[in-house]
Amino acid sequence: MMNWNTLISPKRFGLEEYHRPQEENRSEFQRDYDRLVFSAPFRRLQNKTQVFPLPGSIFVHNRLTHSLEVSCVGRSLGNDVSKALLDIHPELRTSYVSEIGAIVSAACLAHDLGNPPFGHSGERAISTYFSEGKGMELQALLPEAQWEDLIHFEGNANAFRLLTHQFEGRRKGGYVLTYSTLASIVKYPYASTLAGTKSKFGFFATEEASFRRIAGSLGMKRLNEAPLRYARHPLVYLVEAADDICYQLMDIEDAHKLRILTTRETKELFLSYFPEDRQEHMQEIFRIVSDVNEQIAYLRSCVVGLLVKECAQAFLRNEASILAGSFQGTLITHIADLPAAAYAHCSEVAAEKIYRSRDVVDIELAGFRIISTLLELMIEAVRSPEKAYSQLLINRVSTQYSIRAGTLGERIQAVLDYVSGMTDVFALDLYRKINGNSLPEFS
């Protein structure tokens, strides 16, 4: 069994031997939140696609607004769970359990930091470049573990790299987040060799030692040694639930604004979460709130509140199996029958009408082409850095990336760090310039 007393720790990654609790009103975990908010990678999320193309005449969610909303929902979930846990286990009052809301909130802010431009199509473009494209010829030149990382490229693993890799061998600088916040973003705590057909895993081979250190210190349960696999840190379930709640409901609300879904369809989807007597009361509110978008926002907020309550209860009901590392599925799959059925129906509608809509497919097609081209050119440059054109491309890359590293594997990883950190607009602009479709303006 995992133990709450060790699972929540203020120890900071990269400054373990120098860690001293700060004498200020913020807790260590609130400091994590603030460090993320003030970071450049977090700001860049404002120009990364969530689902629908950016920018547009109608404001829809981007990765930044999505992360902020997930963070709010995660804080509510964490606060509900921590309060209940302290009532159930009064002996934990001297532990950091009261900080669960702050930890989950910070982890929610960070959960999408590793996602490349153009949404999930960006992840697929990177992985298929190596598994199906010109990158296939690199397999014989790279270690097997790194090759598995490349053909299963995953934003979650990339986020963990972004938050930890730069500190290896260094004593200060960067995020230096707490162990508990870092562990709470790793949805798939195993190596890429276990990624399977869904290409989900939690850390690249370059960060395996870092994850081992964090998991060992927190007392996370190791399920097997080779290939490495751990049970999830319990707070991952709350981060995941907050993400599930937000992307599902906000995508539907955005689809309504873009007229992909009608007002009637959207209302029916949201009302279906509630019994008939509650639906009648909610419909009465429409006499007071006459604006259609405000009506939809009201219904969406009601559903968020319901799902927060349901997911918190599901976590508490299954606390023992979560701590034992035997819990199966997500919290959403363990809520009451009525909201569970409504959520499943919303997923079906979203898959059919939203994620396959022309605008969404168009941005995925464009993103796929842009990222594949950038990868092809940059990887050719680091493979043949002596060529004149290669030197031009390499010189364009910020010195923060190890683009001139000693081994080919390190240079390829640096290319992925560079490309995945781009915003949609930056990637498009670089693509156009490289292809000669646009030139810099000179004053």
Buried (B, 14 or more C-beta within 10 A) or exposed (E): EBEBBBBBBBBBBBBEEEBEEEEEEEBBBBBBBEBBBEBEBBEBBEBBBBBBBBEEEEEBBBBBBBBBBBBBBBBBBBBBBBBBBBEEEEEBEEBBBBBBBBBBBBBBBBBBBBBBBBBBBBBBBBBBBBBEBEBEEBBEEBEEBBBBBBBBBBBBBBBBBBBBBBBEEEEEEBBBBBBBBBBBBBBBBBBBBBBEEEBBBBBBBBBBEBBBBBBEBBBBBBEEEEBBBBBBBBBBBBBBBBBBBBBBBBBBBBBBBBEBBEEEBBBBBBBBBBEEEEBEEBEEEBEEEEEEEEBBBBBBEBBBEBBBBBBBBBBBEBBEEBBEBEBEEBBBEBBEEBBBEBBEBBBEBBEEBBBEBEBBEEBBEBBBBBBBBBBBBBBBBBBEBEEEEBEEBBEBBEEEBBBEBEEBBBBBBBBBBBBBBBBBBBBBBBBEEBEEEEEEEEE
